[in-house]
Amino acid sequence: MLERNKISNKTMQCDRALIILLQQINFERGNNKEPYFTLSWEDIDMLFYSMLNDMVDVFSGLMHVDLFLSGKSEEYQDGSLLSSNRKITLLDISATSLNEHIAASIDAVFEQGYRKLILLLHYYPLYTIKFIDDVFAQLSFEDDCLVYGALRSGNCCLLGLKTNYSNWFRNKNKENNLSSFKESGLDTDYLLREASNSDVIVFPVPTLKSVENGYDIVRLKNEIVHSINVNSQFAKHTYEAFKYIEKKYTRRKPKDEAWDIRRHI
């Protein structure tokens, strides 16, 4: 259940908030030998919204955490959250840069009295409740700290805060004089410098995974197939998206010939 209203005191149910930033998809096409090279942008969007659905499904199982999506309400796809019965609040934020978007999202929850915040800057369907609970637990160990997660590219994709440091991101926005969403991501080195300048203790989590190219799609698909065999819960929306993609983009080879999906996608 998605509420489009702006956050209010009535919205707050506890002191922990989890925000997923709705943002432009960062996906790079490689050469024609790369898996999923011919995948249309429409189907890439469908795949990423399926990942978002799986994230919401998982996070709906969190206890004593309020769940938010942050983005422009007019750009949000109605009906893209397929199955969640969990109350979700949409932070209606119009921003001209990623850093401004982050800063406004942080302000929105801390101004209403939340004491611990996790902000996710990418879509990945295999997050677990335990992982998120562990980040919140880490935020409880120090009077003030930053928990962060980075991708292999070096960009930060997860922030855990218990103090409003939105000024870090507004400083970055002024420094770069940014006017559009053309940033490749949040620079981890810059984030760590700001934390050091503020005397904030920093705790990293292990390098996180993302989907940024065709090879990442193959890896994700294999991980989901593996998870079906070992977990009662798995990324069902993303799995169904893969089934749709395979049906749309592949053609059956003769029975005596091996079928390699990467030759046709």
N, C-alpha and C positions, 0 to 999 in steps of 0.2 A: 504494500500500500504506500504510494508515493504522495507525500504532501508537498505542494508547491509553494506554500506560504513561507515568508521569511521567518527565520528563527526567532523564537520568543521565549520568555521565561517559562511559558506553559509547555514548550517543547522539551525542555530539559527534564530528564527522568533520573539521571545519575551524574557522576562527576567525570565519566570517561567518554570520549567521543572518537569515532573512527570516520574519517572523511576519504572518499574516493574522488579524485579530480577527474571530471569529464573534460577531455581535451582531444586535440587532433591526434590522429594515429600516426606514429612514427614508424614507417615501414619502408625499407629500401629494396628495390628490385635489383637483382644481379644480372648476369648474362643469361643467355638462353639455355645454358646447361644447369642452371640452378633449379632445384625443386620448386614447383608451384610458380614458375616464371610467368605463365599466362593467366594466372588468377586475376580476375577483374577487380577493380577498386571497390565495386559494389559488394562483391563476395568477401573481400578483405574486411570491409566494414562489418558485414554480417558475422564474420568469424570473431572480430574483436568485441562486438556487442554480446555474442554468446559467452565470451570470457567474462565480461562484466556481469552477466546473469549468474554465472557460476560463483563469482566472488560474492555477490549479494546473497546467494543461497548459503554459502559457507558462513559468512559473517552474521547471518540471521540467527545462527546458533550461539553467538556470543552472549554471555550473561552480563548484565549491568553495564552495557555499552550502548550508547545512542549512535545510530548509523546515519551518515549524511552523504549525499552526492552534491558536488559543487560544480556549477557551470551556468551557462546562459539558458534560461528556461525556454526561450523561443527556439533554441537549437536542439533541445532534448527530444529524442524520438519517443513519442507516446507509444506505450505498449511494449517497449523494448525490455522492460523487466517482466518476464513472462509468468513467474510462478511464486514470487515472494509474497507471503502474507505479513511479513515484518513491516512495522512502521518505519518508513524512510523519509527523511526530510531533505528536500532539494534546496540548497543554498543558491539563490538566484543571484549570481555574481557576473557582472559584465566587466571584463578586464582586457587590457590591450597587450599584455605580455604574460608569460608564464609566471614570472616573479611577482607581478601584481596580483595574479590569480591566487598564488600561494599565500601572499600576505593578507589578502582580503578574507580568505577562508580561515586562516588562523585567528584573525580578529573576530570573525563572526562567532566562533565557539567560545573563545576565552572571555569575551565581553559578557557572555551569559553565565559565567561561573564554572565552566568545565575546568578541571584541574589536571587532566591528562589527555593528550591528543596524539593520535596516530594519523598521519597524512600519507596516502598512497598516490604516487604520481604515474603509475602505469597499470595496465591490465594484465593479469596473469591468473589463470583459473585454478592453480594448484596450491594456493595459500591454505593453511590449516588453522583451525581454532587455536591449537596449542602454540603455534608460532606467534599469533597476535597476542595471546594471553602472556607469553613470555616477554614480549616487548613492553606491555603494560606493567608487568611485574618489575622489569628493569627500571622503569620510571619511578617505582616506589622506593628504590634503594638509596637514592641521593636526594638532598634538598633541591638540587637543580642539576639537570643533565640533558644531553641530547643523545638519542638513539637514532642511528641512521643506517640505511642499507643502500649499497651501490650496485650498479650493473657492471658487466664486464667492460663496457664502454667507458666507465668512470663516472657516468652521470648518477646522481642520487635519485632513488625511486621511492624511498621510505623515510619519513621523518617522525620521530617520537619526541614530544616536547611536554614539559609541565609548566613552562613560563611562556608568556607571549613575546616571542622574538620576531614578530612580523617586520620590524625595522631592518633586520638582516636582508630581507628580500627587497624592501623598498630602496635600501642603499644600493643594491645591485642593479635595480631598475634605473635609478638615476645615473649610476656609473656608466651604463651601456646606452642610455638614452633610447631604450627600446620602444617601438611603436606597434609591433605586431607579433603574432604567435609564430615567429620564424626561428625561435631558439631550438636548439637540438636537445635541450634538457637542462636540468639543474646541475651546475658544476660542483662536484663534491669538494674539490680543493678550496673553492671560495667559501663554501659552507663551513668547512673546518677552520678556516682563518677567522671567520666571524665568531665562531664558538670560542676559539682561543682568545680573541680580543675581549670577549665578554666573560672570560674565566669560567666557562661552562665545561663540566666534565663530559667526555665523549665516549660513547659505547657503540662500536660497530657490530652489525650482524653479519653473518656469512654472505658472500656475494650472491645476489639474487638473480634469478633468470628472467628473461624477457623474450618477446617475439618481435624481432626486428627485420627478419629476412626469411627466405624460403627454407634455409637449413634449420632455423629455429622452429619453423612450423613442423618439420619432420620430427625434430627432437620432442616437441610438445606432444605430437600425436602418439609417439612411442611411449612417452611417460603416462599418458592417459590410458592407453591400452594396458600397460603394466599395472596401473592403479586399479583397473577393473578386477584384476585377478587377486589383488591383495587387500582391497578396501571395500567395505559395504557402500561407501559413498565415493563418488567420483565426479569429474567434471562433465555432467551429462549433456549440458547445452552445447559445450564445445565439441563433445563427441558426436552429437547429432549434426553439428555444422560440418564436421569432417565427412560424415556419411553423405550429406547433401553434396558437398564439393566433389567427392569421388564419383558419385553418380552423374553429376553434371559434366565433369571434365574428362572422364575416362571412357574408353570403349573396350569391350571385351576382345581379347585376342583368341585365336583358335585354341582348342583344348590342349593341343600338343606344344603350344608355345608359351613360354613363361610370360607372366603379366607383370610388368614393372610400371607402377603408377607414375613414377617420376619421368617416364618417357612421354607421358600424355598430359601432364599438368604443368 
